[in-house]
Amino acid sequence: MKTTSESTIGIVGAGIGGLVAAIALRRAGHDVVVFEQAKQFARVGADINLTPNAVRALDGLGVGEAARVTAARPSHRISRTFDTGEETSRLKMADSAEQRYGAPQLTIHRADLLAALADMFPAECVALGKRAEKIAADDKGVSLSFADGTSARVGVLLGADGIHSCVRTAMFGAESPRFTGIVAYRAVVPAERVAGVPNLGAFTKWWGPTPQSQIVTFPLNRGRDIFIFATTPQDTWHLESWTAPGSVDELREQYVAYHPEARALLDACDTVLKTALYERDPMPAWAQGRMALLGDAAHPMLPFMAQGAGMAIEDAVVLSRHLEGVAMADVPAALKSFETARIERASQVQLGSRGNNWLREGGNADWVYGYDAWTAPLGTPAMAATA
């Protein structure tokens, strides 16, 4: 493991938010080390939707070009009613989004984005197989003890370790996330197999009879594949794993009332993964002394606005701006300024995702897509949204 000191910024979690923060902070002149509990990077996880706000932030780091290699660029964001198929909103994306927001929407496998990020951060600065078991902070730094018997000392510790964050527990005490009563299915099918379904090149959301029921589809791998993400209420399934297999027959049964074009996508599925969805309420604080949270560790959210990765990426960039040129003695104040700058926006998106009504009948996407993490005001609350 790389030698650390009280001049090092430690990040727990080598996911999207953690690696973006690591790249941005290193570019800002800091010594950074990332602690990741996995023993190796593996191609697991979901396919994700990077909306223009996230892509613009990645472009500022120089990662966007690599992400575009395997990503698709959805042509539109379309809302349709589950049974009639009525189109209730249509927002131009692709070139139109790039002209309006400075970046397009990209849909990409999480592993491809992580690989692009890992290529921009020194491998020797990532400590794998480091599951933090004990975290203790004082006025000069933070000490970590890992499950493998090793330890580390850093000057600042950032928690980018997800909904079950150990850093969050060390800062604010133990608290379990809440099961929503919703399960999610994920599948990928070749586009040629569903060639008769219209709008395959778009991000399409089929709005169900309840806020818990929906089917979302979008292109992957430059349009060669179609990703299917479907949710439905189900209190009897609590497994949170993103790699657990589900039943294709069960998937189809859950959506028999949906439009034939939506069902045609499900009929094309050979396999499906299934997971339970969990959430937390917005937090009143993310920073404490020399520690702070970002991404799902601070604001885990349901996927209904497709902003989980986007908010983590925004957090990481804004955090790096708050810590640029800051001496270690001034870090606690800088971390609180970061919290002030981000907490209102992230909490609003978190609650909006729970409500699951955004852009159903159209509306203004600018407050989400138009946010620029590189120029947003520092140390002041983000502008309130008018969805």
C-alpha positions as CSV (number, residue, x, y, z in Angstrom):
1,M,0.0,0.0,0.0
2,K,1.2,3.5,-0.8
3,T,2.7,5.3,2.1
4,T,0.3,8.0,3.5
5,S,0.7,10.9,5.9
6,E,-1.2,13.8,7.4
7,S,-0.6,15.6,4.1
8,T,-2.5,12.9,2.2
9,I,-6.2,13.0,1.2
10,G,-7.7,9.5,1.6
11,I,-10.8,8.4,-0.2
12,V,-12.8,5.3,0.8
13,G,-14.4,3.7,-2.3
14,A,-13.1,3.4,-5.8
15,G,-16.5,3.8,-7.5
16,I,-17.4,6.6,-9.9
17,G,-17.6,9.4,-7.3
18,G,-14.4,8.2,-5.5
19,L,-12.3,8.0,-8.7
20,V,-13.6,11.3,-10.1
21,A,-12.7,13.0,-6.8
22,A,-9.3,11.3,-6.8
23,I,-8.5,12.5,-10.3
24,A,-9.8,16.1,-9.6
25,L,-8.0,16.4,-6.3
26,R,-4.7,15.1,-7.7
27,R,-5.0,17.6,-10.6
28,A,-5.5,20.3,-8.0
29,G,-2.1,19.4,-6.5
30,H,-3.0,17.1,-3.6
31,D,-1.5,13.7,-2.7
32,V,-4.4,11.3,-2.9
33,V,-4.8,7.6,-2.1
34,V,-8.0,5.5,-2.7
35,F,-8.9,2.6,-0.4
36,E,-11.1,0.0,-2.1
37,Q,-12.5,-3.1,-0.3
38,A,-12.6,-5.2,-3.5
39,K,-9.4,-7.2,-4.2
40,Q,-9.6,-6.4,-7.9
41,F,-11.6,-4.3,-10.4
42,A,-14.2,-6.5,-12.0
43,R,-16.8,-5.9,-14.7
44,V,-19.9,-5.8,-12.5
45,G,-22.6,-3.3,-11.9
46,A,-25.4,-1.6,-13.9
47,D,-25.4,0.3,-17.1
48,I,-25.8,4.0,-16.3
49,N,-27.2,7.1,-17.8
50,L,-24.9,10.1,-17.8
51,T,-27.0,13.2,-18.5
52,P,-25.3,16.4,-19.8
53,N,-24.5,17.8,-16.3
54,A,-22.4,14.7,-15.6
55,V,-20.8,14.5,-19.1
56,R,-19.8,18.1,-18.9
57,A,-18.1,17.5,-15.5
58,L,-16.2,14.5,-17.0
59,D,-15.2,16.6,-20.0
60,G,-13.6,19.1,-17.7
61,L,-11.4,16.3,-16.3
62,G,-10.5,15.0,-19.7
63,V,-12.4,11.7,-19.3
64,G,-15.3,12.4,-21.6
65,E,-13.5,11.4,-24.8
66,A,-12.7,8.0,-23.4
67,A,-16.3,7.5,-22.2
68,R,-17.6,8.3,-25.7
69,V,-15.7,5.3,-27.2
70,T,-18.2,2.7,-26.0
71,A,-21.2,4.9,-25.1
72,A,-24.4,5.5,-27.0
73,R,-25.9,9.0,-27.5
74,P,-29.7,8.8,-27.0
75,S,-31.5,10.9,-29.6
76,H,-34.4,11.9,-27.2
77,R,-35.8,11.6,-23.7
78,I,-39.3,10.3,-24.2
79,S,-42.1,9.6,-21.7
80,R,-44.9,7.2,-22.7
81,T,-48.0,6.0,-20.8
82,F,-47.7,2.3,-19.9
83,D,-50.9,1.0,-21.4
84,T,-51.9,3.3,-24.2
85,G,-48.4,4.1,-25.4
86,E,-49.3,7.8,-25.5
87,E,-46.3,10.0,-25.7
88,T,-46.5,12.6,-22.9
89,S,-43.2,14.4,-23.3
90,R,-40.3,14.4,-25.8
91,L,-37.0,16.2,-25.1
92,K,-34.3,16.4,-27.8
93,M,-30.9,15.1,-26.7
94,A,-27.7,14.2,-28.7
95,D,-26.6,17.3,-30.7
96,S,-29.5,19.4,-29.3
97,A,-28.4,18.7,-25.7
98,E,-24.8,19.5,-26.6
99,Q,-25.8,22.8,-28.1
100,R,-28.0,23.7,-25.1
101,Y,-26.0,22.3,-22.2
102,G,-22.5,22.0,-23.6
103,A,-22.5,18.2,-23.5
104,P,-24.6,15.3,-24.8
105,Q,-26.3,12.5,-22.8
106,L,-24.3,9.3,-22.8
107,T,-25.5,5.8,-21.8
108,I,-22.6,3.5,-20.9
109,H,-21.8,0.4,-18.9
110,R,-20.5,1.4,-15.4
111,A,-17.4,-0.8,-15.9
112,D,-16.5,1.1,-19.1
113,L,-16.7,4.4,-17.3
114,L,-14.7,3.1,-14.3
115,A,-12.0,1.8,-16.7
116,A,-11.8,5.2,-18.3
117,L,-11.4,6.8,-14.9
118,A,-8.9,4.3,-13.7
119,D,-6.7,5.0,-16.7
120,M,-6.4,8.6,-15.5
121,F,-5.4,7.8,-11.9
122,P,-2.1,6.1,-11.0
123,A,-2.7,2.4,-10.1
124,E,-0.1,2.6,-7.3
125,C,-2.4,5.2,-5.6
126,V,-5.3,2.7,-5.3
127,A,-5.0,0.3,-2.4
128,L,-7.2,-2.8,-3.1
129,G,-8.5,-5.2,-0.6
130,K,-8.8,-2.5,2.1
131,R,-12.1,-2.8,3.9
132,A,-12.1,-0.2,6.6
133,E,-13.2,-1.5,10.0
134,K,-12.3,1.3,12.3
135,I,-12.0,5.0,11.6
136,A,-10.9,7.6,14.2
137,A,-10.5,11.3,13.6
138,D,-8.7,14.0,15.6
139,D,-7.7,17.6,15.0
140,K,-4.7,16.7,12.8
141,G,-6.0,13.8,10.7
142,V,-7.8,10.5,10.5
143,S,-6.6,7.0,11.3
144,L,-8.0,3.9,9.5
145,S,-7.7,0.2,10.5
146,F,-8.5,-2.4,7.8
147,A,-9.8,-5.9,7.9
148,D,-6.5,-7.3,6.6
149,G,-4.7,-6.0,9.7
150,T,-3.1,-3.0,8.1
151,S,-3.7,0.7,9.0
152,A,-3.2,4.1,7.5
153,R,-3.1,7.7,8.6
154,V,-4.3,10.6,6.4
155,G,-4.9,14.3,6.8
156,V,-8.4,14.2,5.2
157,L,-10.8,11.3,4.7
158,L,-13.6,11.4,2.1
159,G,-16.4,8.8,2.1
160,A,-17.3,7.7,-1.4
161,D,-18.3,4.2,-0.2
162,G,-21.9,4.0,-1.1
163,I,-25.2,3.6,0.7
164,H,-23.7,1.4,3.4
165,S,-20.8,3.9,4.0
166,C,-18.5,3.0,6.8
167,V,-17.2,6.7,6.8
168,R,-20.8,7.9,7.3
169,T,-21.2,5.5,10.3
170,A,-17.9,6.8,11.8
171,M,-19.1,10.4,11.4
172,F,-22.7,10.1,12.4
173,G,-23.4,6.7,13.9
174,A,-25.0,3.5,12.6
175,E,-28.2,3.8,10.7
176,S,-29.6,1.3,8.3
177,P,-31.0,2.2,4.9
178,R,-34.7,1.6,4.3
179,F,-36.2,-0.9,1.9
180,T,-38.5,0.8,-0.4
181,G,-40.8,-2.1,-1.2
182,I,-39.6,-1.8,-4.8
183,V,-37.5,-4.3,-6.8
184,A,-35.6,-3.6,-10.0
185,Y,-35.0,-5.8,-13.0
186,R,-32.0,-5.3,-15.5
187,A,-31.5,-6.9,-18.8
188,V,-29.6,-6.3,-22.1
189,V,-30.8,-7.5,-25.5
190,P,-29.3,-7.0,-29.0
191,A,-30.9,-4.2,-30.8
192,E,-31.4,-6.4,-33.9
193,R,-33.6,-8.7,-31.9
194,V,-36.1,-5.9,-31.2
195,A,-35.7,-4.0,-34.5
196,G,-39.4,-3.6,-34.9
197,V,-39.8,-1.5,-31.7
198,P,-39.7,2.3,-32.4
199,N,-37.4,4.8,-30.8
200,L,-34.7,2.3,-29.9
201,G,-32.2,5.1,-30.1
202,A,-33.9,7.1,-27.5
203,F,-34.0,7.1,-23.7
204,T,-37.7,6.0,-23.2
205,K,-39.5,5.8,-19.9
206,W,-42.8,3.9,-19.8
207,W,-44.7,5.4,-16.8
208,G,-46.7,2.7,-15.0
209,P,-50.0,2.7,-13.1
210,T,-48.2,3.6,-9.9
211,P,-45.0,5.6,-9.2
212,Q,-43.3,2.3,-8.3
213,S,-43.9,0.7,-11.7
214,Q,-42.0,1.7,-14.8
215,I,-39.9,0.4,-17.7
216,V,-36.9,2.4,-18.9
217,T,-35.0,1.5,-22.0
218,F,-32.0,3.1,-23.7
219,P,-29.2,2.2,-26.2
220,L,-25.8,0.8,-25.2
221,N,-22.6,0.0,-27.0
222,R,-23.1,2.7,-29.7
223,G,-26.7,1.4,-30.2
224,R,-25.8,-2.3,-30.8
225,D,-27.6,-3.3,-27.5
226,I,-30.7,-2.1,-25.7
227,F,-30.6,-1.8,-21.9
228,I,-33.9,-2.5,-20.0
229,F,-34.5,-1.3,-16.5
230,A,-37.9,-2.1,-14.9
231,T,-39.2,-1.6,-11.4
232,T,-42.3,-2.9,-9.6
233,P,-43.5,-3.0,-6.0
234,Q,-42.7,-6.2,-4.2
235,D,-42.3,-6.6,-0.4
236,T,-41.2,-10.2,-0.5
237,W,-37.7,-9.6,-2.0
238,H,-35.0,-7.9,0.0
239,L,-31.8,-9.0,-1.7
240,E,-29.7,-5.9,-2.6
241,S,-27.1,-7.6,-4.8
242,W,-26.8,-6.2,-8.3
243,T,-25.6,-9.6,-9.6
244,A,-28.5,-11.8,-8.4
245,P,-30.4,-13.6,-11.2
246,G,-34.1,-13.1,-11.6
247,S,-36.8,-14.9,-13.5
248,V,-37.6,-13.8,-17.0
249,D,-41.1,-15.3,-16.7
250,E,-41.7,-13.3,-13.5
251,L,-40.4,-10.2,-15.3
252,R,-42.9,-10.6,-18.1
253,E,-45.8,-11.3,-15.7
254,Q,-45.2,-8.1,-13.8
255,Y,-45.9,-6.0,-16.9
256,V,-48.7,-7.8,-18.7
257,A,-50.8,-4.6,-18.7
258,Y,-48.1,-2.6,-20.5
259,H,-48.2,-1.6,-24.2
260,P,-47.2,-4.3,-26.8
261,E,-44.1,-2.3,-27.7
262,A,-42.9,-2.4,-24.1
263,R,-43.7,-6.1,-23.7
264,A,-41.9,-6.9,-27.0
265,L,-38.7,-5.7,-25.3
266,L,-39.3,-8.0,-22.3
267,D,-40.2,-10.9,-24.6
268,A,-36.7,-10.5,-26.1
269,C,-34.9,-11.0,-22.8
270,D,-33.1,-14.3,-22.2
271,T,-31.8,-13.5,-18.7
272,V,-32.5,-10.9,-16.1
273,L,-30.9,-9.6,-12.9
274,K,-33.0,-8.6,-9.9
275,T,-32.3,-6.4,-6.9
276,A,-34.2,-4.7,-4.1
277,L,-34.0,-0.9,-3.9
278,Y,-33.0,0.9,-0.7
279,E,-32.9,4.6,0.2
280,R,-32.2,7.0,3.0
281,D,-33.6,10.4,3.8
282,P,-31.6,13.6,3.0
283,M,-28.9,14.4,5.6
284,P,-28.6,17.7,7.4
285,A,-24.8,17.6,7.2
286,W,-22.1,15.8,5.1
287,A,-19.0,17.2,6.7
288,Q,-17.4,16.9,10.2
289,G,-13.9,18.0,11.0
290,R,-11.5,16.5,8.5
291,M,-14.1,14.0,7.0
292,A,-16.8,14.5,4.4
293,L,-19.2,12.4,2.3
294,L,-20.0,12.4,-1.3
295,G,-22.2,10.5,-3.7
296,D,-24.4,7.7,-2.4
297,A,-22.6,7.9,1.0
298,A,-24.2,11.3,1.4
299,H,-27.4,11.1,-0.6
300,P,-28.4,7.6,-1.9
301,M,-31.3,8.0,-4.2
302,L,-33.7,6.0,-6.2
303,P,-33.0,5.7,-9.9
304,F,-36.1,7.5,-11.1
305,M,-34.3,10.7,-12.2
306,A,-31.2,8.8,-13.4
307,Q,-29.0,11.1,-11.3
308,G,-27.2,8.9,-8.9
309,A,-23.9,8.9,-10.9
310,G,-24.4,12.4,-12.0
311,M,-24.7,13.8,-8.4
312,A,-21.6,11.8,-7.3
313,I,-19.6,13.3,-10.3
314,E,-20.9,16.8,-9.5
315,D,-20.0,16.4,-5.8
316,A,-16.5,15.2,-6.7
317,V,-15.7,18.2,-9.0
318,V,-17.2,20.8,-6.6
319,L,-15.3,19.2,-3.7
320,S,-12.0,19.4,-5.6
321,R,-12.6,23.1,-6.3
322,H,-13.2,23.8,-2.6
323,L,-10.0,22.1,-1.6
324,E,-7.8,23.5,-4.3
325,G,-4.9,25.5,-2.7
326,V,-6.3,24.9,0.8
327,A,-3.8,24.1,3.6
328,M,-4.6,21.1,5.8
329,A,-5.3,23.4,8.7
330,D,-8.1,25.0,6.8
331,V,-9.7,21.8,5.5
332,P,-12.6,21.6,8.0
333,A,-13.9,25.0,6.9
334,A,-13.5,24.1,3.2
335,L,-15.4,20.9,3.7
336,K,-18.3,22.7,5.3
337,S,-18.3,25.2,2.4
338,F,-18.5,22.2,0.0
339,E,-21.4,20.9,2.0
340,T,-23.2,24.2,1.8
341,A,-22.6,24.5,-1.9
342,R,-24.0,21.0,-2.7
343,I,-26.5,19.8,0.0
344,E,-29.5,21.7,-1.3
345,R,-29.2,20.6,-4.9
346,A,-28.4,17.0,-4.1
347,S,-31.2,16.8,-1.5
348,Q,-33.7,18.2,-4.0
349,V,-32.8,15.6,-6.6
350,Q,-32.9,12.9,-3.9
351,L,-36.5,13.8,-3.0
352,G,-37.5,14.3,-6.6
353,S,-36.2,10.8,-7.4
354,R,-38.3,9.4,-4.6
355,G,-41.4,11.2,-5.9
356,N,-40.8,9.9,-9.4
357,N,-42.8,12.5,-11.4
358,W,-40.0,14.5,-13.1
359,L,-40.6,15.2,-16.8
360,R,-43.6,12.9,-16.9
361,E,-45.7,15.5,-18.7
362,G,-42.7,17.6,-19.9
363,G,-41.3,20.5,-18.0
364,N,-38.0,22.2,-17.5
365,A,-34.9,20.0,-17.5
366,D,-32.5,22.9,-17.4
367,W,-32.1,23.0,-13.6
368,V,-30.7,19.5,-13.7
369,Y,-29.0,19.2,-17.1
370,G,-27.8,22.8,-17.2
371,Y,-25.7,22.7,-13.9
372,D,-22.0,23.1,-14.4
373,A,-19.9,21.7,-11.6
374,W,-16.9,23.6,-12.8
375,T,-18.5,27.1,-12.6
376,A,-21.2,26.6,-9.9
377,P,-20.8,29.1,-6.9
378,L,-18.5,27.9,-4.2
379,G,-19.5,28.0,-0.5
380,T,-23.1,29.1,-1.2
381,P,-26.2,26.9,-1.6
382,A,-27.0,25.9,-5.1
383,M,-29.8,27.8,-6.7
384,A,-33.2,26.4,-5.8
385,A,-34.9,24.5,-8.6
386,T,-38.2,25.1,-10.2
387,A,-39.0,21.7,-11.6
